[in-house]
Amino acid sequence: MKGRLYLVPAPLDFGCDSQCPIVQSMPANTLEVAASLRHWVCENAKSTRAYLKRVGEVMTLAVPLQSMDFAELPHAIHKKGDHSSSFDARHLLSPALSGMDMGLVSEAGMPAVADPGASVVRAAHALEIAVVPLVGPVSLLLALAASGMNGQSFAFVGYVPSAPAERVARIKALEALARKTGQTQIVIETPYRNSALLLALTQNLQPTTRLSTSSGITLESETHRSASIAQWRVGGWSLDNRTPTVFCIGQ
């Protein structure tokens, strides 16, 4: 019998100044499964131990943290992702081939969604290891739901370029697609670059285009704002540069 690969979500407060109680954003069943696992594939072993320490405060861990096995994904795929890479992750799943359940976790949210991990999931399917995604916070869908925009047709397009000219070109291309098809375009940005992207969006999108921002999702500082660009320009609104922000562009 082979083990299973559980896709374990993590809270969205990674790297934030403060953390909310883990039970506010993580279902009990997800925490129970996380507490039962001793073999992990992760981005960073240190941050995964910190996450599991929080789990252990509300659920009894099956084994002490010192006894757990952490296999880190290569640093080379952290920034570029592994959804389209040739990285072969099958060697990371040897415990599952020996009958042990395993967990795949990223530093925040759902692994393999806007985060590394797709190569591990592909490897599990290739090895006929059962893949079991668990319920937890996914910032992209929470932001889309709070935007008031088209939730029937949408696309997550990741990050826009940081170089000004390339960023403006990308913003206008996404707007043109949203206006032509009605499809909501979802963009994410890291802390400390939120305000620069917001300024570029409000300066370059058409007045009737709708823009929403979602910051601090699931935190006490959570903020969602959705309005036309014309309203953004007179609203005087700003963003919290301490947490990632999800932007939705649409109608």
N, C-alpha and C positions, 0 to 999 in steps of 0.2 A: 504494500500500500504506500502510495506517495503522499506526502504532506500537501497542505494547501498554501497558496500565497495570498495573504490578506493585504489589501490596499488600505492602509490605516491613515485616516486624516489626522492632521495636527491643528491645534488652535492657531488663530490668525494673529496672535499677539507676539510672535517671534521677533525679537529685536526691539520691541517697544519699551517705553520707559516704565510702564506698569502692566501687570497681567491681571486678567479677570479669573475668578474661580473656574477651573476647568470644566466643572459640571454645567456651567451656563451655556457652553457651546458644543460640548461633546456628549452624545447619547450614552446612556449607561451600558448598553450592549457593546458599543465600540470600545469603551474603556475596559470592559471585562475581557474582550478578546485581546486587546493590547497587553493587559496584565498577564495573560496566559502564555504569551510568546517569549521565547528565549533567543531566537535567531532572527536577525534583522538585516535588511539591506537599506542603506540610508545615504544621505548627502554628507552628513558629518556625525561622527560617533559621539562627540562631546555634547552637541545640542540634542541628539536623540536621547542620551542618558538624562539630560535635564528634563526633557519631556516625560520620560518614563518615571522619573522621580516624582513629578507632579501626579502622574497616574497612580503611583504607589501611595500617595497621600489619601486617595479615596477608594482604591481597590488593592487587595493584597496581591503583590507580584508573585508569580509562580516560582521564580528563583531570584536571588539577590542580583542587583545590577552588575556586580563584579563577575557574576557567573554567566552573563549574557554574551552572545556572540554578535559583533557588529561588523558587517562588510560594507565599506564605503564605496560609492560610485566614484570613478575617476574624476579628478578635478577638471580635466579638459572638457568634460561634457556639461559642467554645471552652468556655464554661461550660454552656450550654444544649444543646450538640450540634446536629448538622444532620441527624439522622435523620428528623425530621418538619418541617423548616423549608422555606421556599420559596426558599432560596438557590440560584441558578442557577450552577453551577460550570463550565459548558461552556467559558467563556473561559479557564479555567486549563489546558485540555487542547489548546491549539493546537499545541504541538510534536508530539503524537501524531497529529494530523490531517495533519501534514507528514511523517509517516513515522518519527518518533523515538520510541523506547521511553521511558517515564516511570516514576517511582516515586512512590507515595503512602506517607508515613510519619508516624507520630505520635511523641510523645516517649517512649513506653514501650509495649511489647506490640504487638498487632495493630491497625492503623488501622481505623477504622469499627466496632470492637467495644469498647464502653465508652469510646470516644474519637471525636473528629471524623473525618470522611472519607466518611460515607455519601453526602453530596451529590456528591462527586467520582465515586464509583462509579456512582451513578445517571446522572450526566452522561455517563460513558463508555459505558454501555449505550445511552443515547439517541443517541449519536453512532456507535454500532456499532464502538466501540473494544474490543478484546479485554481482558478483566479476568483477571489471573493472580495469585491469592493465593499467597504463599510461606510456607514452614514456619518457625515460630519460636515463642517463648514466649507463651502466652496465660494470664494469671494466673487467670482465672475457672475454666478447665477444670482447671488444675493443682490449684487449691484444692478443687474439687469431687471430684476423684479422691482427694485426701488426706483427705477428710472422712469417708468410710465411709457416706455417705448416698445417697439415691436418685439414681443417675446416668442413669436411664431417663426421668425426668420432672423437670425443673428449670426455674427461671426466674431470670434476672438482673434485679434490680429497681433497680439503681443505688444512689443515696445515700438515706438516711432523713433526715427533717427535723432541723435542729439545735435548733429550739425545743423545750424539754422536753416540753410537753404534746402537741404534734404528733408528736414522736418516739415517745412511748409509744403513742399511738394507732396509729401505723404499725407498730410492732413487734408489737402484739397482733393487728393485722389480718393480718400476714404469718404469724404463728404459727397463727392460725385456718385460714388457707388451707393451710398445710403439714400440719396435723393432719387436715383434712377430705379432702384430695386425695392426701396422700402425696408431694406435689411439694416438692422442696428449693428453698428461697428463698435466693438469693445476693445479698449486699449488700457494697458496697465502701466503705471510709472512708479519708480522707487522713491522713497523719501528724499527730501532735499532737492528733488528735480520736479516736484509736483507743480510749484508755482510757475516755473518757466514754461512748462507744457500748457498750463491753463492760460497763460498770457498769449502763447502762440495760437491756441485754439480760438480764444475770444477775438483776436486780431484778424484771423484769416478765414474763419467760417462765415457763411452768409447770415445776415440778421435773423432769417426765419428758421435756420437750422436749429435743432434742439440739442442741448448738451447737458449731460448729467455727470455729477461727481459723487463718488462714495469713498469716504475715508474712515479709518479706524473701525472697520466692519467688525461687529461683535464686541467691541470695546465700549467702555463707558463714554468715551469721546466720539462715538459713532455719529457720522454726519452724512446725510444724503441730500443733494440739491439738484433739481432738474428744472430747466427753463430754456427759453429761446436765447440765442446769442444776443439779440437786442436787449433782453432783460438782464443778461449777464453783464453787459457793458455799462449799465446804469446801476446795477445792484451793489457794486462795491464789495463783492464777496471775495473771500480768500480761502486758502486751504491750510490744513495742518501739515507741516513739512516733517512731522515725526513719524508718520505712518504711510505705507503705500496707498495710492489712490487708483481706483478704477474709473475710467472715463467711458461714457457711452455717447455715441454720435448718431443722430437719427432724426426722426420726424415726430 
